[in-house]
Amino acid sequence: MAKLKINGQDKIYIGNQCVWCRQDTSFGSGRYVNRYPAEIYSEEHQAILEGYCCDVCEQEYIEEELWRKVKSNSRKKLKRS
């Protein structure tokens, strides 16, 4: 993995790997369907990782965000009472 400087930021292209779980998302891997291009900042590499996000990681993120919103709304309702 080579770092590239793009618009003043270090970027690392990780190809067909998921930016979260690093599983292969190439055709025939079982994670090709519903993948989408994604990039995240990696503290480990001190750069932006550019690749794909697989559907498994996306669904985990959605569930986590929904759970956070439910907990947040529950606290607001308790405070109003």
Buried (B, 14 or more C-beta within 10 A) or exposed (E): EEBEEEEEEBBBBBEBBBBBBEBBBEEEBEBBEEBEEBBEEBEEBEBBBBBBBBBBBBEEEEEEEEEEEEEEEEEEEEEEE
